[in-house]
């Protein structure tokens, strides 16, 4: 199973079940026929912005915050995701278009949204394409340069 599909399944499991530990999540994935190690699950939870929340009764469970402002990611997270998934960057005005392998755009868009980047108003993700809207009308080229560098694509 591809990383993007596995992470989608992880997010679904967190929404449907009270997952209290990474080992429990590994077991739930295994029941679905998805092989994953605890280390893989740990990285997936980080990529998804999962946090531990206390539920009635005092138990803590993993959850993915619904509001992007609640999901600020570590600063190196965006660089890692961009480097792993983005294969092309293009720009037009204040719009930057990122290309990814099929099924991966949502992972990158989520990382961008959770980065809290001041030059970005927001993203729209399809299957393999992300539209990133720069906050300034003439901000696309500078943003494209920065995103290209984060992705390791310095020669756009």
C-alpha positions as CSV (number, residue, x, y, z in Angstrom):
1,X,0.0,0.0,0.0
2,X,1.3,3.5,-0.9
3,X,2.1,5.9,1.8
4,X,-0.8,8.3,0.8
5,X,-3.4,5.4,0.9
6,X,-2.0,4.2,4.3
7,X,-2.2,7.7,5.8
8,X,-5.8,8.0,4.5
9,X,-6.6,4.8,6.2
10,X,-4.9,6.0,9.4
11,X,-7.0,9.2,9.4
12,X,-10.1,7.2,8.8
13,X,-9.3,4.8,11.7
14,X,-8.6,7.8,14.0
15,X,-12.0,9.3,13.1
16,X,-13.9,6.0,13.6
17,X,-12.1,4.5,16.6
18,X,-10.7,5.5,20.0
19,X,-7.1,4.8,19.2
20,X,-5.0,5.1,22.4
21,X,-1.6,3.9,21.2
22,X,0.6,3.4,18.2
23,X,0.7,-0.3,18.7
24,X,-3.1,-0.4,18.7
25,X,-3.1,1.5,15.4
26,X,-0.6,-1.0,14.0
27,X,-3.0,-3.8,15.0
28,X,-6.0,-2.0,13.5
29,X,-4.2,-1.5,10.2
30,X,-3.2,-5.2,10.2
31,X,-6.9,-6.2,10.5
32,X,-7.4,-4.2,7.3
33,X,-4.5,-6.1,5.7
34,X,-2.1,-3.1,5.9
35,X,1.3,-4.0,7.1
36,X,3.0,-1.1,9.0
37,X,5.6,-0.9,11.8
38,X,5.3,1.3,14.8
39,X,8.0,3.6,13.4
40,X,5.9,4.0,10.2
41,X,2.8,4.7,12.1
42,X,4.6,7.3,14.2
43,X,5.7,9.1,11.1
44,X,2.2,8.9,9.6
45,X,0.7,10.4,12.8
46,X,3.2,13.2,12.6
47,X,2.6,13.8,8.9
48,X,-1.2,13.9,9.5
49,X,-0.8,16.3,12.5
50,X,-2.4,13.9,14.9
51,X,-2.4,14.9,18.5
52,X,-3.4,13.1,21.8
53,X,-6.7,14.4,23.3
54,X,-8.4,13.6,26.5
55,X,-11.8,12.0,26.1
56,X,-14.5,11.7,28.8
57,X,-13.3,9.2,31.4
58,X,-9.8,10.5,31.3
59,X,-8.3,8.3,28.5
60,X,-6.2,9.9,25.8
61,X,-6.7,9.1,22.2
62,X,-5.2,10.2,18.9
63,X,-7.1,12.7,16.9
64,X,-6.5,14.9,13.9
65,X,-7.7,18.5,14.6
66,X,-10.3,19.7,12.2
67,X,-9.2,23.3,12.0
68,X,-5.9,23.9,10.1
69,X,-4.9,26.6,12.6
70,X,-4.9,23.9,15.3
71,X,-2.5,21.8,13.2
72,X,0.7,23.9,13.0
73,X,3.4,21.5,11.9
74,X,7.0,21.5,13.0
75,X,9.2,23.7,10.7
76,X,11.1,20.8,9.1
77,X,7.9,18.9,8.3
78,X,7.1,21.0,5.2
79,X,10.7,20.6,3.8
80,X,10.5,16.8,4.3
81,X,7.1,16.5,2.7
82,X,8.0,18.8,-0.2
83,X,11.2,16.9,-0.8
84,X,9.5,13.6,-0.8
85,X,6.4,14.3,-2.9
86,X,6.8,17.4,-5.1
87,X,8.1,16.8,-8.6
88,X,7.4,20.0,-10.4
89,X,6.7,23.7,-9.5
90,X,5.1,26.2,-11.9
91,X,3.9,29.8,-11.4
92,X,1.3,32.2,-12.9
93,X,0.7,35.5,-11.1
94,X,-0.1,34.8,-7.5
95,X,-0.8,31.1,-8.2
96,X,1.8,28.4,-7.7
97,X,1.0,24.9,-9.1
98,X,2.7,21.9,-7.6
99,X,2.8,18.4,-9.2
100,X,3.0,15.2,-7.2
101,X,2.8,11.5,-8.0
102,X,-0.9,10.4,-8.3
103,X,-2.8,10.3,-5.0
104,X,-0.2,12.4,-3.1
105,X,-1.4,16.0,-3.6
106,X,-3.5,16.0,-0.4
107,X,-0.5,15.1,1.8
108,X,1.5,18.0,0.4
109,X,-1.4,20.4,0.6
110,X,-2.1,19.5,4.2
111,X,1.5,20.1,5.1
112,X,1.4,23.5,3.4
113,X,-1.8,24.5,5.1
114,X,-0.4,23.4,8.5
115,X,2.9,25.2,8.0
116,X,1.4,28.6,8.8
117,X,3.4,30.1,6.0
118,X,2.8,33.9,5.9
119,X,3.0,34.1,2.1
120,X,0.2,31.5,1.5
121,X,-3.5,32.1,1.6
122,X,-4.4,28.5,1.1
123,X,-4.3,25.5,-1.2
124,X,-6.6,23.4,-3.4
125,X,-5.5,19.8,-4.0
126,X,-6.6,17.4,-6.6
127,X,-5.2,13.9,-7.2
128,X,-1.7,14.9,-8.3
129,X,-1.9,18.7,-8.5
130,X,-2.0,21.5,-5.9
131,X,-2.9,25.1,-6.5
132,X,-1.2,27.3,-3.9
133,X,-2.5,30.9,-3.7
134,X,0.1,33.5,-2.6
135,X,-1.1,36.2,-0.3
136,X,0.2,39.1,-2.5
137,X,-1.0,39.7,-6.1
138,X,2.7,39.6,-7.2
139,X,3.9,37.0,-4.7
140,X,3.7,33.9,-6.9
141,X,7.3,34.0,-8.3
142,X,8.9,34.4,-4.9
143,X,6.7,31.8,-3.4
144,X,7.4,29.4,-6.2
145,X,11.2,29.9,-5.7
146,X,10.8,29.1,-2.0
147,X,8.7,26.0,-2.6
148,X,11.1,24.8,-5.3
149,X,14.0,25.1,-2.9
150,X,12.0,23.3,-0.2
151,X,11.3,20.5,-2.7
152,X,14.9,20.3,-3.8
153,X,14.0,21.5,-7.3
154,X,16.1,24.6,-7.6
155,X,16.2,24.6,-11.4
156,X,12.5,25.1,-12.2
